Every structure is written in C-alpha cells, then in structure tokens.
Amino acid sequence: MNDQRWDTALTAAREAAEAAAEVIRHYWRRGVDVEIKSDATPVTIADREAEQAIRAVLSRALSDASIYGEEFGLDGERDGLLWLVDPLDGTKSFVRRTPFFSTQIALMHRGELVLGVSSAPIYGETMWASVGAGTWFNGERVQVAQTVDMAQASISTGNIKTLTSDARWHALGQLIRDSNRIRGYGDFCHYHLLARGGLDLVIESDVNILDIAALAVIVREAGGVFTDLEGHALTLDTHSVLAGTSAIHAQALQRLAL
C-alpha cells in the first residue's frame, strides 16, 4: 500500500472508533441488558451496534479489506488486508459500570500489523499508531520509558488465571519480587500506560488477537517490544502477551522461559 492509503486507513480507523464511542456513550448513560454467548462471555446491544457502526465506516474506506470482528465474525478472507475489530473490549467492566473498557481497531496487511486505534471514551483516552509514524496519545506523541533495571521496573498483569497452574508461575513470583512495583491495571489501560512511559512491563494470558492487535502497534511504535509469552511474533492465534521496554522485555522473557 502507498502512503496515501495508509493515511486513509488510519483516518478511517479513528473515525470508526469515534462512531463506536457515540454508541457506547449512549448505552453507558441508559444501561443495557446482558446476554451470555456460547463461550460464556457477556454481550450487549452496545457491543453489537458499536461493531455495526465501525464496519460501516471501515467498509467505505478500504473496499478491498476484509473485516474480522468480535461480534459478527469474519467478512471476507484472512489474507491480504484485514481489519481486526473488538467494538467493546471489556464488556464485563461495561455492564458493572466500571470505565475500563475500550474499542480496539487494527489493520493487518499480509500477516503484519500495520496500524491501530485504541479508544476508551468513558475513561477519556485515545491512542493511535501506524508503522513508521509513531504513537499518539490524545494528539501528543509519546514513547515508552527508558527503564533498563528490573529493580526499577513497574509491572502490570492481567488475565493471569492460567498462569497459576503454569510452570512459569514461580518464575513470575520471583520476577515480581525483584521489580519495583506490581499492579494489575488490565485491559487497554496498562498498554496505554506502557506506551506513554508509565509502566515498563505487561504480562497477560487468556487474550485473543482482537483484544491486543491495535495495542501491539501502539506499544511498538512508542519504542516498546510486544510478543507472546514465548517471545513469538503475534498471529491471529496468539493468546498471551509479554510487552515492555526493550531491556525489561528481554530480561522478563529470559526469566519466564519454560
């Protein structure tokens, strides 16, 4: 794709995120009923209408791109240009009136993530990034911290239930003991903090690519490293995250190695 198409795609992703935000704000004020999907996760009318609003914008911007969304699945092929959409990541928080939820929109080109938008409308944060153009937070360019010593590192964890029975659990405990502080911000929040220098390492399990695709571009373009817990590049089948400053990510990867 040429630069103009990348710019068009990023503009569309930001417009789509704002369209979703309007839907989300509407239902946040009035409240929603909750349904339980076949995978035992909750869904609401806000999730579905937000994804419909996103799809309407994205389909006009890049007519040759497929869309893979949390609520309506895959429209098109997985190869080539593929939008990855989670209209309301954090539905459990949304229905409990906790503002830790967001809209995640990313674009993958031939298997590579090339741009991402992360919008948390109630929390008041929007971040976006595209390959080679840096990371932007509410219109200001940001970068990860320069932390290199684990003793000075701030770590955040999320969705770590599976790690409690994993061989890495003891190593994670030692890593936490050797760090400066531990938090569990979760969802979009700890990735936003990482990308703008407020954290140095994020560890998660039990995620899917729609949760993290946009955030991966955002962290990388801010100067960070974003892989799965084995250090592998992200794919459509990724289910874990190790993200951090370059030095802290490298140390954590070595210490958590199976």
N, C-alpha and C positions, 0 to 999 in steps of 0.2 A: 504493500500500500504506500502511496505517496503521502507527503506531509499534510497536504490539504485534507485527505481522507481521515488521517489520524485526528486532525483538529476537529473535523466534522463529527467523528465518533465520540470524542471526549465531550464536545458541546452537547451532543445528544444524550450522553450518559448523565451529565449534570442536569439537563432539562428533565430527563426521565425520573431522576431522583427527587426533584422538586415536585413533579406531578404526583409521585407516590407520597411525598410529605404532606401534600394537601389532603389526600385521602386519610392518612394516618392521623393527622391533627383532628380531622372531623370526627373520627370514631374514638379518639382519645377523650374528647370532650363529652361524648354522649354515652360511651360504654358499648360493649358488644357481648353477644352470646358466644360461647365457645363450643366447638365440635372437636372430637378426637378422631384423628386419622388412623388408618390401618396400622401405621407404625407406632401408635400410642402417643404421638405428639399432637399438641393442640393446633387448631387453625381457626381463624375468624374471617368474617366478611372483610375486615380491613386487609388481611393478607391477600385475599383473592382480588379485591378491587385495586389494591396498590399494584399488584403484578399486571393486571389488565392495563392500567394506566401507563406503566413502564413499557410494556410490549407495544402499545400504540405509538409511543414516541420512537422507540428503537427501530421498529419495522419501517418507519418512514425515512430514517436517516441512512441506514445501510440495507438496502433491499436484498442484497445477496448474502446477508449474515443470518445464520440460524440463531434461535433463542432457546436456551435451556433454563427453565425457571423452577423454583421450589414448588409452586402450586399447580402449574399446568404442564410440567414436563418439557420434553424436547420437541421443538418445532423445526424440522429440518435435519441436517446431518451434523455429526460431531466434528468432522474435519473442516478445514478452511477457516472461515470467520465464524466465531461462536460467542454470543453473548451469554454470560453466566449471571443469573439474577436470583437474589433472595430478597423479596419485597419487604419482609418484616422479620429480620433475623433477631430472635429474642421474643417470640410470641408469649412465652411463659411470663416474662417480665411485663410485657404489654398488658396482659389481662390482669396482672396483680398490681397495676398502677405504679410500676417501677420504671423509670425512664431509660433503662439500659437495654435499648433495642435500636435497630438501625435498618437502613436499606443498603444492600450491597449489590453493586453492578460492576462487572468486569468484562473485558473483551479478550478473547483468546484467538490468536492467529497462528494456525498450523501447529497447535500444541503449546505455544508460548503465550504467557500472559503479558499483554501489552499496555493496558490501561485499567484504572479502577477508580470508582467513586464510592465513598462511604459516608452516608448521610444519617445523622442522628437528630431528627428535627425537634424532639422534645428536649433533648439534652443540650441542643444549641451548637452542634459541631458538624462541619462538613469537611472532609478531606478528599483530595483527588490527586492523581498522578498518572503520567504516561511515560513510556520508555524514553529516556534521554531528556526529559523536560522537568525533572524534579518533582517534589511533593509539596502540596499546598494545603494549608490549614486555614479555613475561613479567609482565604485570599492572601495569606502570608506564607512565603516559602520557609520550610522547616527542614531540620536534619536530626538524625539520631545523635545521642551523646557520644563522647569520646572515651567512655569508660573502658579500661583495659584490665583492671584488677578485680577479681571476683570478690574480694573483701569490701570493695566499694560499690558492688553491683546491687541494684534493686530488681527483684524478680517478681513476676506475676504469673499465677497459674489459673487454669480454667479447665472444666470438664475432666478432672483427673481421676474419676472413679476407677476406670480400668487400670490405671497405673498402680492402684493399691494392691493389686494381685499380680503385678508385672515384676519381672526380675530387676527392673530399674528403680523400684520403689526405695530401696535402701540407699542407692546412689543419689536419688533425688533428695532424700533427707540430709545426706552429707553435704550436698550442694547448697541446700538452704542454710544449713548451719554455718557454712563458710561465706555466705553472702552478707551484705549489709542489712537488707530488709526484705521481707516477703509480704506480698499482697495477693489478693485474688480478685482483681477488677473484672475480668471476664469480658466476653462478647467483644464488641468493637472497641471498648474503652481502653483496654490495655494495649492494643495495637496503635491507637491514636497517641497514647502516651509515649510508647516506644518511638514512634516516628518523629515526635517533636521533642525528644530528649528527656522525658520524664521517667522512663524506665530503661532497663538495659537488657532484659531477657523475658520472653514469654514462652511458657510451656503449656501445651494443651494436648488432650486426646479426645476422641469421640467427636470429631468435627467432620463436615463434608466440604467439598470444594466450593460450594456456593456460599458457605459461611466466610471463607478466607481468601478467595481469589483476588478480590479488589484490594484487600488489606495487604496481601503479599506484594503487589505492585507498589502500594503506598510505602511500605517499610523499605523495600529495596531502593526505590528512587530517593528515599531520605538517607541512603547510605548504609542501611542495615542488611542483614542476611536473613533469609526466610526459607526454611526447608521443612521436611517432616522430621520426626524424632530420630530417624536413621541417617539424616543428612542428605536425603534424596530430594531432587527437584520435584515440584508439585505436578501432579497429574489430575485427571478427572476422578481418580480413585483414591486420592490422598485422604487420610483420616486422622492425622496428628500434625502438630506444629512444634518447631523449635525456631524461634525468631529472636534476633538480638543484634547488638553491636557486633562488629566483625570479631573482635577479640573475645568477647564474652560468649558468643555463639560457639566459637571454636573450642573454648575450654569446656563448655557445657556438653557439647557433642562428644568430646573425648571421655568425659566423666560418666555420661549416660550410656555409653556404648555397651551393647549386650555381649 
